[in-house]
Amino acid sequence: MFKLINKIGTDKLRHFIGGSLLAWVLMVVWVMFKPPFLWLVAAHFSVSMGKEIIHDWLMCKGKFELLDAAYTFAPMLQLWWLLYALGFEVLL
């Protein structure tokens, strides 16, 4: 576990955990009250924090060809969450 924390970096890990907790709180509020914009905000926080960690990990490993895949998949996931929040059933 400590090797993983050292590889990622404590600052990035703190931002990821903070963003994830904020995303979970926003999703719980969304489930209770159903405002669709909160689902999109939670999706944005969770995807953008995950994208930063994936980017840093790939840069450290030198796998530059996978960076395009990471930056292509994240907006598609955000679009899927937006459509789901608006009531569309979208299969991945």
PyMOL Python script that loads the backbone (N, CA, C, O; Angstrom):
from pymol import cmd

cmd.read_pdbstr("""\
ATOM      1  N   MET A   1       0.829  -1.197   0.000  1.00  0.00           N
ATOM      2  CA  MET A   1       0.000   0.000   0.000  1.00  0.00           C
ATOM      3  C   MET A   1       0.872   1.258   0.000  1.00  0.00           C
ATOM      4  O   MET A   1       0.603   2.219  -0.721  1.00  0.00           O
ATOM      5  N   PHE A   2       1.932   1.228   0.834  1.00  0.00           N
ATOM      6  CA  PHE A   2       2.793   2.410   0.913  1.00  0.00           C
ATOM      7  C   PHE A   2       3.569   2.630  -0.379  1.00  0.00           C
ATOM      8  O   PHE A   2       3.858   3.769  -0.743  1.00  0.00           O
ATOM      9  N   LYS A   3       3.911   1.533  -1.080  1.00  0.00           N
ATOM     10  CA  LYS A   3       4.588   1.683  -2.369  1.00  0.00           C
ATOM     11  C   LYS A   3       3.677   2.384  -3.370  1.00  0.00           C
ATOM     12  O   LYS A   3       4.121   3.226  -4.151  1.00  0.00           O
ATOM     13  N   LEU A   4       2.390   2.023  -3.334  1.00  0.00           N
ATOM     14  CA  LEU A   4       1.426   2.662  -4.228  1.00  0.00           C
ATOM     15  C   LEU A   4       1.295   4.146  -3.917  1.00  0.00           C
ATOM     16  O   LEU A   4       1.250   4.971  -4.830  1.00  0.00           O
ATOM     17  N   ILE A   5       1.234   4.492  -2.625  1.00  0.00           N
ATOM     18  CA  ILE A   5       1.130   5.900  -2.232  1.00  0.00           C
ATOM     19  C   ILE A   5       2.372   6.666  -2.667  1.00  0.00           C
ATOM     20  O   ILE A   5       2.264   7.798  -3.139  1.00  0.00           O
ATOM     21  N   ASN A   6       3.547   6.067  -2.517  1.00  0.00           N
ATOM     22  CA  ASN A   6       4.776   6.740  -2.934  1.00  0.00           C
ATOM     23  C   ASN A   6       4.831   6.930  -4.446  1.00  0.00           C
ATOM     24  O   ASN A   6       5.335   7.946  -4.924  1.00  0.00           O
ATOM     25  N   LYS A   7       4.311   5.952  -5.209  1.00  0.00           N
ATOM     26  CA  LYS A   7       4.323   6.079  -6.668  1.00  0.00           C
ATOM     27  C   LYS A   7       3.377   7.176  -7.137  1.00  0.00           C
ATOM     28  O   LYS A   7       3.715   7.962  -8.022  1.00  0.00           O
ATOM     29  N   ILE A   8       2.198   7.224  -6.542  1.00  0.00           N
ATOM     30  CA  ILE A   8       1.211   8.227  -6.955  1.00  0.00           C
ATOM     31  C   ILE A   8       1.593   9.605  -6.445  1.00  0.00           C
ATOM     32  O   ILE A   8       1.453  10.596  -7.162  1.00  0.00           O
ATOM     33  N   GLY A   9       2.073   9.674  -5.216  1.00  0.00           N
ATOM     34  CA  GLY A   9       2.377  10.959  -4.596  1.00  0.00           C
ATOM     35  C   GLY A   9       1.266  11.337  -3.637  1.00  0.00           C
ATOM     36  O   GLY A   9       0.084  11.197  -3.951  1.00  0.00           O
ATOM     37  N   THR A  10       1.653  11.814  -2.472  1.00  0.00           N
ATOM     38  CA  THR A  10       0.645  12.075  -1.444  1.00  0.00           C
ATOM     39  C   THR A  10      -0.268  13.235  -1.818  1.00  0.00           C
ATOM     40  O   THR A  10      -1.451  13.210  -1.477  1.00  0.00           O
ATOM     41  N   ASP A  11       0.246  14.253  -2.510  1.00  0.00           N
ATOM     42  CA  ASP A  11      -0.613  15.379  -2.892  1.00  0.00           C
ATOM     43  C   ASP A  11      -1.693  14.942  -3.874  1.00  0.00           C
ATOM     44  O   ASP A  11      -2.861  15.298  -3.717  1.00  0.00           O
ATOM     45  N   LYS A  12      -1.304  14.170  -4.885  1.00  0.00           N
ATOM     46  CA  LYS A  12      -2.287  13.689  -5.860  1.00  0.00           C
ATOM     47  C   LYS A  12      -3.301  12.775  -5.184  1.00  0.00           C
ATOM     48  O   LYS A  12      -4.491  12.820  -5.496  1.00  0.00           O
ATOM     49  N   LEU A  13      -2.822  11.939  -4.251  1.00  0.00           N
ATOM     50  CA  LEU A  13      -3.727  11.028  -3.560  1.00  0.00           C
ATOM     51  C   LEU A  13      -4.713  11.798  -2.693  1.00  0.00           C
ATOM     52  O   LEU A  13      -5.886  11.431  -2.618  1.00  0.00           O
ATOM     53  N   ARG A  14      -4.258  12.852  -2.041  1.00  0.00           N
ATOM     54  CA  ARG A  14      -5.167  13.680  -1.236  1.00  0.00           C
ATOM     55  C   ARG A  14      -6.227  14.340  -2.112  1.00  0.00           C
ATOM     56  O   ARG A  14      -7.401  14.382  -1.746  1.00  0.00           O
ATOM     57  N   HIS A  15      -5.813  14.855  -3.266  1.00  0.00           N
ATOM     58  CA  HIS A  15      -6.780  15.472  -4.180  1.00  0.00           C
ATOM     59  C   HIS A  15      -7.789  14.444  -4.678  1.00  0.00           C
ATOM     60  O   HIS A  15      -8.980  14.736  -4.794  1.00  0.00           O
ATOM     61  N   PHE A  16      -7.302  13.228  -4.974  1.00  0.00           N
ATOM     62  CA  PHE A  16      -8.196  12.182  -5.462  1.00  0.00           C
ATOM     63  C   PHE A  16      -9.193  11.765  -4.390  1.00  0.00           C
ATOM     64  O   PHE A  16     -10.383  11.621  -4.670  1.00  0.00           O
ATOM     65  N   ILE A  17      -8.714  11.569  -3.158  1.00  0.00           N
ATOM     66  CA  ILE A  17      -9.609  11.178  -2.065  1.00  0.00           C
ATOM     67  C   ILE A  17     -10.595  12.296  -1.767  1.00  0.00           C
ATOM     68  O   ILE A  17     -11.780  12.035  -1.558  1.00  0.00           O
ATOM     69  N   GLY A  18     -10.122  13.539  -1.744  1.00  0.00           N
ATOM     70  CA  GLY A  18     -11.024  14.666  -1.513  1.00  0.00           C
ATOM     71  C   GLY A  18     -12.064  14.795  -2.606  1.00  0.00           C
ATOM     72  O   GLY A  18     -13.240  15.024  -2.323  1.00  0.00           O
ATOM     73  N   GLY A  19     -11.641  14.652  -3.853  1.00  0.00           N
ATOM     74  CA  GLY A  19     -12.586  14.712  -4.966  1.00  0.00           C
ATOM     75  C   GLY A  19     -13.568  13.558  -4.939  1.00  0.00           C
ATOM     76  O   GLY A  19     -14.742  13.731  -5.265  1.00  0.00           O
ATOM     77  N   SER A  20     -13.091  12.371  -4.550  1.00  0.00           N
ATOM     78  CA  SER A  20     -13.984  11.218  -4.476  1.00  0.00           C
ATOM     79  C   SER A  20     -15.006  11.380  -3.365  1.00  0.00           C
ATOM     80  O   SER A  20     -16.180  11.057  -3.546  1.00  0.00           O
ATOM     81  N   LEU A  21     -14.562  11.881  -2.206  1.00  0.00           N
ATOM     82  CA  LEU A  21     -15.507  12.095  -1.106  1.00  0.00           C
ATOM     83  C   LEU A  21     -16.551  13.138  -1.480  1.00  0.00           C
ATOM     84  O   LEU A  21     -17.735  12.976  -1.188  1.00  0.00           O
ATOM     85  N   LEU A  22     -16.105  14.205  -2.125  1.00  0.00           N
ATOM     86  CA  LEU A  22     -17.054  15.226  -2.569  1.00  0.00           C
ATOM     87  C   LEU A  22     -18.030  14.642  -3.589  1.00  0.00           C
ATOM     88  O   LEU A  22     -19.222  14.950  -3.563  1.00  0.00           O
ATOM     89  N   ALA A  23     -17.526  13.809  -4.474  1.00  0.00           N
ATOM     90  CA  ALA A  23     -18.400  13.175  -5.465  1.00  0.00           C
ATOM     91  C   ALA A  23     -19.425  12.273  -4.788  1.00  0.00           C
ATOM     92  O   ALA A  23     -20.593  12.266  -5.176  1.00  0.00           O
ATOM     93  N   TRP A  24     -18.997  11.503  -3.771  1.00  0.00           N
ATOM     94  CA  TRP A  24     -19.941  10.630  -3.063  1.00  0.00           C
ATOM     95  C   TRP A  24     -20.994  11.440  -2.323  1.00  0.00           C
ATOM     96  O   TRP A  24     -22.170  11.078  -2.334  1.00  0.00           O
ATOM     97  N   VAL A  25     -20.594  12.521  -1.687  1.00  0.00           N
ATOM     98  CA  VAL A  25     -21.566  13.365  -0.979  1.00  0.00           C
ATOM     99  C   VAL A  25     -22.578  13.935  -1.963  1.00  0.00           C
ATOM    100  O   VAL A  25     -23.779  13.939  -1.693  1.00  0.00           O
ATOM    101  N   LEU A  26     -22.094  14.415  -3.100  1.00  0.00           N
ATOM    102  CA  LEU A  26     -23.003  14.965  -4.105  1.00  0.00           C
ATOM    103  C   LEU A  26     -23.942  13.895  -4.663  1.00  0.00           C
ATOM    104  O   LEU A  26     -25.109  14.176  -4.937  1.00  0.00           O
ATOM    105  N   MET A  27     -23.436  12.670  -4.832  1.00  0.00           N
ATOM    106  CA  MET A  27     -24.298  11.608  -5.340  1.00  0.00           C
ATOM    107  C   MET A  27     -25.361  11.208  -4.319  1.00  0.00           C
ATOM    108  O   MET A  27     -26.496  10.909  -4.692  1.00  0.00           O
ATOM    109  N   VAL A  28     -25.000  11.200  -3.025  1.00  0.00           N
ATOM    110  CA  VAL A  28     -25.994  10.892  -1.989  1.00  0.00           C
ATOM    111  C   VAL A  28     -27.078  11.962  -1.968  1.00  0.00           C
ATOM    112  O   VAL A  28     -28.262  11.645  -1.859  1.00  0.00           O
ATOM    113  N   VAL A  29     -26.681  13.224  -2.073  1.00  0.00           N
ATOM    114  CA  VAL A  29     -27.672  14.307  -2.133  1.00  0.00           C
ATOM    115  C   VAL A  29     -28.537  14.145  -3.375  1.00  0.00           C
ATOM    116  O   VAL A  29     -29.742  14.391  -3.326  1.00  0.00           O
ATOM    117  N   TRP A  30     -27.931  13.732  -4.492  1.00  0.00           N
ATOM    118  CA  TRP A  30     -28.706  13.530  -5.714  1.00  0.00           C
ATOM    119  C   TRP A  30     -29.732  12.424  -5.543  1.00  0.00           C
ATOM    120  O   TRP A  30     -30.871  12.557  -5.990  1.00  0.00           O
ATOM    121  N   VAL A  31     -29.329  11.316  -4.888  1.00  0.00           N
ATOM    122  CA  VAL A  31     -30.257  10.207  -4.683  1.00  0.00           C
ATOM    123  C   VAL A  31     -31.422  10.642  -3.801  1.00  0.00           C
ATOM    124  O   VAL A  31     -32.558  10.222  -4.016  1.00  0.00           O
ATOM    125  N   MET A  32     -31.140  11.485  -2.808  1.00  0.00           N
ATOM    126  CA  MET A  32     -32.199  11.908  -1.891  1.00  0.00           C
ATOM    127  C   MET A  32     -33.144  12.919  -2.533  1.00  0.00           C
ATOM    128  O   MET A  32     -34.357  12.831  -2.341  1.00  0.00           O
ATOM    129  N   PHE A  33     -32.612  13.874  -3.288  1.00  0.00           N
ATOM    130  CA  PHE A  33     -33.438  14.984  -3.783  1.00  0.00           C
ATOM    131  C   PHE A  33     -33.621  15.007  -5.296  1.00  0.00           C
ATOM    132  O   PHE A  33     -34.498  15.709  -5.800  1.00  0.00           O
ATOM    133  N   LYS A  34     -32.799  14.245  -6.032  1.00  0.00           N
ATOM    134  CA  LYS A  34     -32.882  14.101  -7.486  1.00  0.00           C
ATOM    135  C   LYS A  34     -32.676  15.369  -8.316  1.00  0.00           C
ATOM    136  O   LYS A  34     -33.327  15.498  -9.353  1.00  0.00           O
ATOM    137  N   PRO A  35     -31.807  16.318  -7.926  1.00  0.00           N
ATOM    138  CA  PRO A  35     -31.497  17.396  -8.873  1.00  0.00           C
ATOM    139  C   PRO A  35     -30.470  16.884  -9.897  1.00  0.00           C
ATOM    140  O   PRO A  35     -29.389  16.456  -9.493  1.00  0.00           O
ATOM    141  N   PRO A  36     -30.763  16.911 -11.188  1.00  0.00           N
ATOM    142  CA  PRO A  36     -29.871  16.283 -12.167  1.00  0.00           C
ATOM    143  C   PRO A  36     -28.513  16.959 -12.295  1.00  0.00           C
ATOM    144  O   PRO A  36     -27.541  16.302 -12.669  1.00  0.00           O
ATOM    145  N   PHE A  37     -28.414  18.246 -11.996  1.00  0.00           N
ATOM    146  CA  PHE A  37     -27.119  18.914 -12.163  1.00  0.00           C
ATOM    147  C   PHE A  37     -26.088  18.393 -11.169  1.00  0.00           C
ATOM    148  O   PHE A  37     -24.895  18.403 -11.471  1.00  0.00           O
ATOM    149  N   LEU A  38     -26.516  17.937  -9.985  1.00  0.00           N
ATOM    150  CA  LEU A  38     -25.559  17.418  -9.002  1.00  0.00           C
ATOM    151  C   LEU A  38     -24.921  16.124  -9.478  1.00  0.00           C
ATOM    152  O   LEU A  38     -23.753  15.867  -9.186  1.00  0.00           O
ATOM    153  N   TRP A  39     -25.670  15.308 -10.204  1.00  0.00           N
ATOM    154  CA  TRP A  39     -25.103  14.074 -10.750  1.00  0.00           C
ATOM    155  C   TRP A  39     -23.984  14.403 -11.727  1.00  0.00           C
ATOM    156  O   TRP A  39     -22.950  13.736 -11.740  1.00  0.00           O
ATOM    157  N   LEU A  40     -24.185  15.419 -12.536  1.00  0.00           N
ATOM    158  CA  LEU A  40     -23.165  15.818 -13.500  1.00  0.00           C
ATOM    159  C   LEU A  40     -21.935  16.381 -12.794  1.00  0.00           C
ATOM    160  O   LEU A  40     -20.807  16.094 -13.196  1.00  0.00           O
ATOM    161  N   VAL A  41     -22.141  17.180 -11.745  1.00  0.00           N
ATOM    162  CA  VAL A  41     -21.009  17.732 -10.990  1.00  0.00           C
ATOM    163  C   VAL A  41     -20.219  16.611 -10.332  1.00  0.00           C
ATOM    164  O   VAL A  41     -18.989  16.619 -10.366  1.00  0.00           O
ATOM    165  N   ALA A  42     -20.913  15.647  -9.735  1.00  0.00           N
ATOM    166  CA  ALA A  42     -20.232  14.516  -9.106  1.00  0.00           C
ATOM    167  C   ALA A  42     -19.460  13.706 -10.139  1.00  0.00           C
ATOM    168  O   ALA A  42     -18.337  13.274  -9.878  1.00  0.00           O
ATOM    169  N   ALA A  43     -20.050  13.500 -11.297  1.00  0.00           N
ATOM    170  CA  ALA A  43     -19.363  12.770 -12.363  1.00  0.00           C
ATOM    171  C   ALA A  43     -18.120  13.523 -12.809  1.00  0.00           C
ATOM    172  O   ALA A  43     -17.079  12.913 -13.056  1.00  0.00           O
ATOM    173  N   HIS A  44     -18.218  14.831 -12.913  1.00  0.00           N
ATOM    174  CA  HIS A  44     -17.070  15.626 -13.339  1.00  0.00           C
ATOM    175  C   HIS A  44     -15.926  15.517 -12.333  1.00  0.00           C
ATOM    176  O   HIS A  44     -14.775  15.320 -12.725  1.00  0.00           O
ATOM    177  N   PHE A  45     -16.233  15.643 -11.037  1.00  0.00           N
ATOM    178  CA  PHE A  45     -15.183  15.556 -10.023  1.00  0.00           C
ATOM    179  C   PHE A  45     -14.514  14.192 -10.038  1.00  0.00           C
ATOM    180  O   PHE A  45     -13.286  14.107 -10.017  1.00  0.00           O
ATOM    181  N   SER A  46     -15.302  13.125 -10.076  1.00  0.00           N
ATOM    182  CA  SER A  46     -14.701  11.800 -10.007  1.00  0.00           C
ATOM    183  C   SER A  46     -13.892  11.484 -11.258  1.00  0.00           C
ATOM    184  O   SER A  46     -12.812  10.900 -11.157  1.00  0.00           O
ATOM    185  N   VAL A  47     -14.389  11.856 -12.430  1.00  0.00           N
ATOM    186  CA  VAL A  47     -13.663  11.564 -13.667  1.00  0.00           C
ATOM    187  C   VAL A  47     -12.419  12.431 -13.793  1.00  0.00           C
ATOM    188  O   VAL A  47     -11.372  11.936 -14.212  1.00  0.00           O
ATOM    189  N   SER A  48     -12.504  13.710 -13.442  1.00  0.00           N
ATOM    190  CA  SER A  48     -11.333  14.575 -13.613  1.00  0.00           C
ATOM    191  C   SER A  48     -10.216  14.199 -12.649  1.00  0.00           C
ATOM    192  O   SER A  48      -9.044  14.248 -13.023  1.00  0.00           O
ATOM    193  N   MET A  49     -10.550  13.825 -11.418  1.00  0.00           N
ATOM    194  CA  MET A  49      -9.504  13.393 -10.481  1.00  0.00           C
ATOM    195  C   MET A  49      -8.885  12.078 -10.934  1.00  0.00           C
ATOM    196  O   MET A  49      -7.669  11.906 -10.860  1.00  0.00           O
ATOM    197  N   GLY A  50      -9.711  11.154 -11.399  1.00  0.00           N
ATOM    198  CA  GLY A  50      -9.182   9.891 -11.898  1.00  0.00           C
ATOM    199  C   GLY A  50      -8.317  10.090 -13.127  1.00  0.00           C
ATOM    200  O   GLY A  50      -7.316   9.397 -13.308  1.00  0.00           O
ATOM    201  N   LYS A  51      -8.703  11.041 -13.978  1.00  0.00           N
ATOM    202  CA  LYS A  51      -7.935  11.320 -15.191  1.00  0.00           C
ATOM    203  C   LYS A  51      -6.553  11.865 -14.841  1.00  0.00           C
ATOM    204  O   LYS A  51      -5.570  11.524 -15.498  1.00  0.00           O
ATOM    205  N   GLU A  52      -6.470  12.705 -13.817  1.00  0.00           N
ATOM    206  CA  GLU A  52      -5.163  13.237 -13.407  1.00  0.00           C
ATOM    207  C   GLU A  52      -4.245  12.128 -12.922  1.00  0.00           C
ATOM    208  O   GLU A  52      -3.064  12.102 -13.268  1.00  0.00           O
ATOM    209  N   ILE A  53      -4.781  11.211 -12.121  1.00  0.00           N
ATOM    210  CA  ILE A  53      -3.952  10.130 -11.589  1.00  0.00           C
ATOM    211  C   ILE A  53      -3.522   9.194 -12.709  1.00  0.00           C
ATOM    212  O   ILE A  53      -2.373   8.753 -12.733  1.00  0.00           O
ATOM    213  N   ILE A  54      -4.427   8.882 -13.639  1.00  0.00           N
ATOM    214  CA  ILE A  54      -4.059   8.029 -14.774  1.00  0.00           C
ATOM    215  C   ILE A  54      -2.984   8.714 -15.613  1.00  0.00           C
ATOM    216  O   ILE A  54      -2.033   8.064 -16.047  1.00  0.00           O
ATOM    217  N   HIS A  55      -3.123  10.012 -15.846  1.00  0.00           N
ATOM    218  CA  HIS A  55      -2.137  10.759 -16.635  1.00  0.00           C
ATOM    219  C   HIS A  55      -0.764  10.706 -15.974  1.00  0.00           C
ATOM    220  O   HIS A  55       0.232  10.429 -16.642  1.00  0.00           O
ATOM    221  N   ASP A  56      -0.698  10.969 -14.666  1.00  0.00           N
ATOM    222  CA  ASP A  56       0.589  10.952 -13.974  1.00  0.00           C
ATOM    223  C   ASP A  56       1.208   9.560 -13.965  1.00  0.00           C
ATOM    224  O   ASP A  56       2.420   9.414 -14.125  1.00  0.00           O
ATOM    225  N   TRP A  57       0.377   8.539 -13.778  1.00  0.00           N
ATOM    226  CA  TRP A  57       0.896   7.177 -13.752  1.00  0.00           C
ATOM    227  C   TRP A  57       1.458   6.789 -15.113  1.00  0.00           C
ATOM    228  O   TRP A  57       2.522   6.176 -15.192  1.00  0.00           O
ATOM    229  N   LEU A  58       0.747   7.142 -16.191  1.00  0.00           N
ATOM    230  CA  LEU A  58       1.227   6.807 -17.528  1.00  0.00           C
ATOM    231  C   LEU A  58       2.486   7.585 -17.883  1.00  0.00           C
ATOM    232  O   LEU A  58       3.366   7.062 -18.567  1.00  0.00           O
ATOM    233  N   MET A  59       2.581   8.829 -17.424  1.00  0.00           N
ATOM    234  CA  MET A  59       3.796   9.610 -17.686  1.00  0.00           C
ATOM    235  C   MET A  59       4.994   8.995 -16.970  1.00  0.00           C
ATOM    236  O   MET A  59       6.094   8.951 -17.521  1.00  0.00           O
ATOM    237  N   CYS A  60       4.782   8.518 -15.742  1.00  0.00           N
ATOM    238  CA  CYS A  60       5.878   7.886 -15.001  1.00  0.00           C
ATOM    239  C   CYS A  60       6.318   6.589 -15.673  1.00  0.00           C
ATOM    240  O   CYS A  60       7.508   6.275 -15.701  1.00  0.00           O
ATOM    241  N   LYS A  61       5.373   5.845 -16.205  1.00  0.00           N
ATOM    242  CA  LYS A  61       5.694   4.571 -16.845  1.00  0.00           C
ATOM    243  C   LYS A  61       6.228   4.751 -18.261  1.00  0.00           C
ATOM    244  O   LYS A  61       6.805   3.820 -18.824  1.00  0.00           O
ATOM    245  N   GLY A  62       6.044   5.940 -18.847  1.00  0.00           N
ATOM    246  CA  GLY A  62       6.512   6.182 -20.204  1.00  0.00           C
ATOM    247  C   GLY A  62       5.603   5.602 -21.274  1.00  0.00           C
ATOM    248  O   GLY A  62       6.036   5.391 -22.407  1.00  0.00           O
ATOM    249  N   LYS A  63       4.364   5.345 -20.933  1.00  0.00           N
ATOM    250  CA  LYS A  63       3.415   4.771 -21.900  1.00  0.00           C
ATOM    251  C   LYS A  63       2.595   5.896 -22.518  1.00  0.00           C
ATOM    252  O   LYS A  63       1.420   6.077 -22.199  1.00  0.00           O
ATOM    253  N   PHE A  64       3.235   6.645 -23.404  1.00  0.00           N
ATOM    254  CA  PHE A  64       2.611   7.841 -23.967  1.00  0.00           C
ATOM    255  C   PHE A  64       1.470   7.515 -24.930  1.00  0.00           C
ATOM    256  O   PHE A  64       0.570   8.330 -25.133  1.00  0.00           O
ATOM    257  N   GLU A  65       1.511   6.309 -25.527  1.00  0.00           N
ATOM    258  CA  GLU A  65       0.453   5.966 -26.482  1.00  0.00           C
ATOM    259  C   GLU A  65      -0.892   5.748 -25.791  1.00  0.00           C
ATOM    260  O   GLU A  65      -1.937   5.831 -26.438  1.00  0.00           O
ATOM    261  N   LEU A  66      -0.881   5.471 -24.483  1.00  0.00           N
ATOM    262  CA  LEU A  66      -2.129   5.261 -23.753  1.00  0.00           C
ATOM    263  C   LEU A  66      -2.752   6.564 -23.261  1.00  0.00           C
ATOM    264  O   LEU A  66      -3.901   6.570 -22.820  1.00  0.00           O
ATOM    265  N   LEU A  67      -2.007   7.667 -23.332  1.00  0.00           N
ATOM    266  CA  LEU A  67      -2.552   8.943 -22.860  1.00  0.00           C
ATOM    267  C   LEU A  67      -3.766   9.370 -23.675  1.00  0.00           C
ATOM    268  O   LEU A  67      -4.734   9.897 -23.126  1.00  0.00           O
ATOM    269  N   ASP A  68      -3.714   9.142 -24.991  1.00  0.00           N
ATOM    270  CA  ASP A  68      -4.865   9.498 -25.832  1.00  0.00           C
ATOM    271  C   ASP A  68      -6.097   8.710 -25.435  1.00  0.00           C
ATOM    272  O   ASP A  68      -7.207   9.243 -25.435  1.00  0.00           O
ATOM    273  N   ALA A  69      -5.909   7.441 -25.096  1.00  0.00           N
ATOM    274  CA  ALA A  69      -7.044   6.612 -24.691  1.00  0.00           C
ATOM    275  C   ALA A  69      -7.645   7.123 -23.386  1.00  0.00           C
ATOM    276  O   ALA A  69      -8.866   7.145 -23.232  1.00  0.00           O
ATOM    277  N   ALA A  70      -6.798   7.533 -22.449  1.00  0.00           N
ATOM    278  CA  ALA A  70      -7.303   8.038 -21.167  1.00  0.00           C
ATOM    279  C   ALA A  70      -8.074   9.336 -21.363  1.00  0.00           C
ATOM    280  O   ALA A  70      -9.105   9.547 -20.725  1.00  0.00           O
ATOM    281  N   TYR A  71      -7.590  10.198 -22.231  1.00  0.00           N
ATOM    282  CA  TYR A  71      -8.265  11.476 -22.440  1.00  0.00           C
ATOM    283  C   TYR A  71      -9.474  11.357 -23.365  1.00  0.00           C
ATOM    284  O   TYR A  71     -10.314  12.256 -23.398  1.00  0.00           O
ATOM    285  N   THR A  72      -9.572  10.266 -24.111  1.00  0.00           N
ATOM    286  CA  THR A  72     -10.756  10.041 -24.934  1.00  0.00           C
ATOM    287  C   THR A  72     -11.865   9.396 -24.120  1.00  0.00           C
ATOM    288  O   THR A  72     -13.038   9.719 -24.305  1.00  0.00           O
ATOM    289  N   PHE A  73     -11.505   8.487 -23.218  1.00  0.00           N
ATOM    290  CA  PHE A  73     -12.509   7.739 -22.469  1.00  0.00           C
ATOM    291  C   PHE A  73     -13.203   8.600 -21.417  1.00  0.00           C
ATOM    292  O   PHE A  73     -14.404   8.443 -21.197  1.00  0.00           O
ATOM    293  N   ALA A  74     -12.479   9.497 -20.767  1.00  0.00           N
ATOM    294  CA  ALA A  74     -13.067  10.292 -19.676  1.00  0.00           C
ATOM    295  C   ALA A  74     -14.232  11.172 -20.140  1.00  0.00           C
ATOM    296  O   ALA A  74     -15.272  11.162 -19.482  1.00  0.00           O
ATOM    297  N   PRO A  75     -14.116  11.931 -21.236  1.00  0.00           N
ATOM    298  CA  PRO A  75     -15.286  12.709 -21.677  1.00  0.00           C
ATOM    299  C   PRO A  75     -16.458  11.834 -22.115  1.00  0.00           C
ATOM    300  O   PRO A  75     -17.614  12.226 -21.951  1.00  0.00           O
ATOM    301  N   MET A  76     -16.175  10.652 -22.673  1.00  0.00           N
ATOM    302  CA  MET A  76     -17.264   9.752 -23.048  1.00  0.00           C
ATOM    303  C   MET A  76     -18.003   9.267 -21.807  1.00  0.00           C
ATOM    304  O   MET A  76     -19.226   9.125 -21.823  1.00  0.00           O
ATOM    305  N   LEU A  77     -17.261   9.013 -20.732  1.00  0.00           N
ATOM    306  CA  LEU A  77     -17.890   8.595 -19.484  1.00  0.00           C
ATOM    307  C   LEU A  77     -18.725   9.729 -18.898  1.00  0.00           C
ATOM    308  O   LEU A  77     -19.807   9.488 -18.364  1.00  0.00           O
ATOM    309  N   GLN A  78     -18.233  10.957 -18.992  1.00  0.00           N
ATOM    310  CA  GLN A  78     -19.011  12.101 -18.519  1.00  0.00           C
ATOM    311  C   GLN A  78     -20.283  12.275 -19.343  1.00  0.00           C
ATOM    312  O   GLN A  78     -21.337  12.600 -18.795  1.00  0.00           O
ATOM    313  N   LEU A  79     -20.194  12.063 -20.646  1.00  0.00           N
ATOM    314  CA  LEU A  79     -21.383  12.157 -21.493  1.00  0.00           C
ATOM    315  C   LEU A  79     -22.389  11.072 -21.127  1.00  0.00           C
ATOM    316  O   LEU A  79     -23.595  11.321 -21.112  1.00  0.00           O
ATOM    317  N   TRP A  80     -21.898   9.868 -20.833  1.00  0.00           N
ATOM    318  CA  TRP A  80     -22.788   8.783 -20.432  1.00  0.00           C
ATOM    319  C   TRP A  80     -23.513   9.140 -19.142  1.00  0.00           C
ATOM    320  O   TRP A  80     -24.719   8.922 -19.029  1.00  0.00           O
ATOM    321  N   TRP A  81     -22.781   9.695 -18.157  1.00  0.00           N
ATOM    322  CA  TRP A  81     -23.412  10.081 -16.891  1.00  0.00           C
ATOM    323  C   TRP A  81     -24.426  11.203 -17.100  1.00  0.00           C
ATOM    324  O   TRP A  81     -25.475  11.217 -16.455  1.00  0.00           O
ATOM    325  N   LEU A  82     -24.126  12.135 -17.989  1.00  0.00           N
ATOM    326  CA  LEU A  82     -25.075  13.223 -18.270  1.00  0.00           C
ATOM    327  C   LEU A  82     -26.364  12.671 -18.875  1.00  0.00           C
ATOM    328  O   LEU A  82     -27.459  13.043 -18.453  1.00  0.00           O
ATOM    329  N   LEU A  83     -26.235  11.787 -19.861  1.00  0.00           N
ATOM    330  CA  LEU A  83     -27.423  11.195 -20.475  1.00  0.00           C
ATOM    331  C   LEU A  83     -28.214  10.374 -19.463  1.00  0.00           C
ATOM    332  O   LEU A  83     -29.445  10.388 -19.472  1.00  0.00           O
ATOM    333  N   TYR A  84     -27.511   9.661 -18.594  1.00  0.00           N
ATOM    334  CA  TYR A  84     -28.188   8.874 -17.559  1.00  0.00           C
ATOM    335  C   TYR A  84     -28.936   9.789 -16.590  1.00  0.00           C
ATOM    336  O   TYR A  84     -30.048   9.479 -16.162  1.00  0.00           O
ATOM    337  N   ALA A  85     -28.315  10.919 -16.250  1.00  0.00           N
ATOM    338  CA  ALA A  85     -28.961  11.867 -15.336  1.00  0.00           C
ATOM    339  C   ALA A  85     -30.200  12.482 -15.968  1.00  0.00           C
ATOM    340  O   ALA A  85     -31.151  12.825 -15.266  1.00  0.00           O
ATOM    341  N   LEU A  86     -30.192  12.622 -17.273  1.00  0.00           N
ATOM    342  CA  LEU A  86     -31.347  13.186 -17.964  1.00  0.00           C
ATOM    343  C   LEU A  86     -32.437  12.151 -18.236  1.00  0.00           C
ATOM    344  O   LEU A  86     -33.496  12.487 -18.764  1.00  0.00           O
ATOM    345  N   GLY A  87     -32.179  10.898 -17.876  1.00  0.00           N
ATOM    346  CA  GLY A  87     -33.211   9.877 -17.987  1.00  0.00           C
ATOM    347  C   GLY A  87     -33.059   8.914 -19.146  1.00  0.00           C
ATOM    348  O   GLY A  87     -33.948   8.095 -19.380  1.00  0.00           O
ATOM    349  N   PHE A  88     -31.960   8.985 -19.877  1.00  0.00           N
ATOM    350  CA  PHE A  88     -31.743   8.065 -20.985  1.00  0.00           C
ATOM    351  C   PHE A  88     -31.037   6.813 -20.482  1.00  0.00           C
ATOM    352  O   PHE A  88     -30.137   6.898 -19.646  1.00  0.00           O
ATOM    353  N   GLU A  89     -31.439   5.658 -20.986  1.00  0.00           N
ATOM    354  CA  GLU A  89     -30.766   4.404 -20.643  1.00  0.00           C
ATOM    355  C   GLU A  89     -29.740   4.132 -21.738  1.00  0.00           C
ATOM    356  O   GLU A  89     -30.101   3.792 -22.865  1.00  0.00           O
ATOM    357  N   VAL A  90     -28.471   4.281 -21.406  1.00  0.00           N
ATOM    358  CA  VAL A  90     -27.400   4.111 -22.382  1.00  0.00           C
ATOM    359  C   VAL A  90     -26.560   2.920 -21.952  1.00  0.00           C
ATOM    360  O   VAL A  90     -26.075   2.873 -20.822  1.00  0.00           O
ATOM    361  N   LEU A  91     -26.387   1.961 -22.851  1.00  0.00           N
ATOM    362  CA  LEU A  91     -25.564   0.796 -22.554  1.00  0.00           C
ATOM    363  C   LEU A  91     -24.139   1.056 -23.005  1.00  0.00           C
ATOM    364  O   LEU A  91     -23.905   1.582 -24.094  1.00  0.00           O
ATOM    365  N   LEU A  92     -23.190   0.683 -22.159  1.00  0.00           N
ATOM    366  CA  LEU A  92     -21.780   0.836 -22.537  1.00  0.00           C
ATOM    367  C   LEU A  92     -21.336  -0.342 -23.376  1.00  0.00           C
ATOM    368  O   LEU A  92     -20.179  -0.401 -23.793  1.00  0.00           O
TER     369      LEU A  92
END
""", "prot")
cmd.dss("prot")
cmd.show_as("cartoon", "prot")
cmd.util.cbc("prot")
cmd.orient("prot")
